[in-house]
Structures are given as C-alpha cells and as structure tokens.
C-alpha cells in the first residue's frame, strides 16, 4: 500500500502519450523505463513492457507488465509505516483484446483486465470499451467502463484485511473542426465503497492538558463519488509547430475540488525528430474533514486523516520530450520532467520536489 501511494506520482505526470501504443496499432513491442526521485528520500524505478499481437485480420491482443520498485524514507513512509527506510516492489500485469467490427474499420470494441500485487495490497481491474468514428471520420465517440476491487493488508497486523470496490465510466467526444484543429470533450464519473484509508497512517490528535498528542488510526468515509470534465484543443499553429491545451475540473462528495491546466508545444525539427515541452499546473481544495491538526476534548474526531493529498495543495510540472524514429521503424521517446508540490496545511512537509525521467522504445514485431 505504501508503494501504491508513492508510485502514483509517475502516472499523474506521464508525458509519453505518444509512446503508448493503441491496441489497434500494428504488432509491436514497447518497453519503457521510468525513474521518479524526490527530495523526500523516495525513489521509484518502473520498467514496463507492452506486446501487441494480431489474432486475425480484425482482432489484436495486448499484454502489459510493469514492475515498480520503491526505496523510501519519507516523512509519510517512515514515521507512519516503519522506523527505517523501506524497500518494496509492486508487480502489475494486464491484458486486453480489441476487435474491429465489420460495420467499419473505424469501429471497435475492447475488453481486458489488470492485476497488481505487492506484499500488503492487491488491486484488480476489469474494463470494457467501445470506439466509433463517424461523419467521414471527423467525429470520434468513445466509452469505457472500469470495475475495480482492492484488498488492503497490514504487514504488522496479519489479521488486518479491508476491501474496496470501485466503478468508473469515461466518455470522450473528439471533433475535427478544420484541417488544423481537433477538439476533445471528456467526462468521467467514478464511485467507490469500502476502505479508503491507510492502515499505516496514524493521526496525531491533541488533548487539552496533555503535553503530547495521542496517535489514532486514520478514518475516512467509506463511500466516495466524483465527477470530472475536461476540454482539450489540439491545433497546428504554423508549419511544423503543434500545440495542445487542456483544462480539467474535478469535484467529489468529500468536498475536494481541483483544477488542472496543461499546455503542450511540439516542433517537427526534421523528418524523424519531434521535440516538445509540457507545462501543467494543479490547484486543489481540501476535503471537508481534513485538518492541519486535530484537537479533541473527549473522543477523537470521527473522520481524521494525515494524507496530505486530501488537504489543500498545488503543483507545477514541467517536462521536455524528444520523439524520434530510429532505423526503419523503431520509435524512441525520451522525457525529463521536474515536479514541485506545495501542501500549505501539512506541517510535516509543506513542499516536495521531484525529478521524473522516462525512456520508451517501440519495436515492430
């Protein structure tokens, strides 16, 4: 579970959208290597591989495998979970099948599943999706449903076992406006029930007349529902220059709201070379039960957390990308980014800085 909380930073700042193969792409093997390192003594190394193979003229199979290895001595991991630096590993495997329907080459359906395991956390995901291109391929509609089941354990307490079930529905509409512009509208609804806390995270609660706070288990609501909407504009601005701008708004029933703005700029510097830069800003309000510190005169608050990502926060992510074709068909992408985060109501650590590097190579089968 500790790795689940840390390694998510890599996914939230991913820049290699151009390197992620679509299941309908030609047969290929894509290998990626991600490194995350921050000033809170956390390092995550994540090699991953995706293989896409055709099962016939209209069917393809994709298989994914990822290993996340974390070394952590952060204020979160050490003070809440263990007295020393931790070394953990998470293994994730997934598979999906995509079928192009005979009604047209631009219509497809897909289904798949994913399993991740670490010593104290298991996560299962299953999805089904459909995609269609209409109006002479100027309009694209996509719908995806994902169901999840998570099981949390605690190394220090063998009898501890908590579960959570989740559902997510995502709809995307893409429209070609002219020869230079594409607009995307994305809606995302998610709801979950079960255990949302962390068994290792202890919350200090101050008591009048006591010199030291008492430490109690973290308790969060057992249900959570959220809605996110996003708009994106992709445009060719001048010869060999391309830009993308995205805005995303998120709100949930824990009173967490967030705003994310992303700007990307790409330049075709040669026939086989594409360079790009990305900037992303994030602003979040905290959950209604989040407090920088808790005070109780009798019983501890019914809901309490020490998760700084549930409090007010903001972040800025900047990255540079080089995308090229090596040899006849090998596709290579290199990215380097820096992430700065601020947590104004988390006294233990109000700031965090991180460096994220990624290498991805796609080779046709």
Secondary structure, DSSP 8 states (H G I E B T S, - for coil): -HHHHHHHHHHHT---GGGS--TTS-SEEEEEEEEEEETTSEEEEEEEEEEEEESSSSEEEEEEEEEEEEEE--HHHHHHH-SS-EEEEEEEEEEEEEEE-TT-TTEEEEEEEEEEEETTEEEEEEEEEEEEEETTTTEEEEEEEEEEEEEEEETTEEEEEEEEEEEEEEEEEEEEEETTEEEEEEEEEEEEEE--S-TT-EEEEEETT-SS-EEEE-B--SEEEEEEEEEEEEEEEETTEEEEEEEEEEEETTS-EEEEEEEEEEEEEETTEEEEEEEEEEEE---TT--SSEEESSS--SSB---GGGSSEEEEEEEEEEEEEETTTEEEEEEEEEEEEE-TT-TT-SEEEEEEEEEEEEEE-
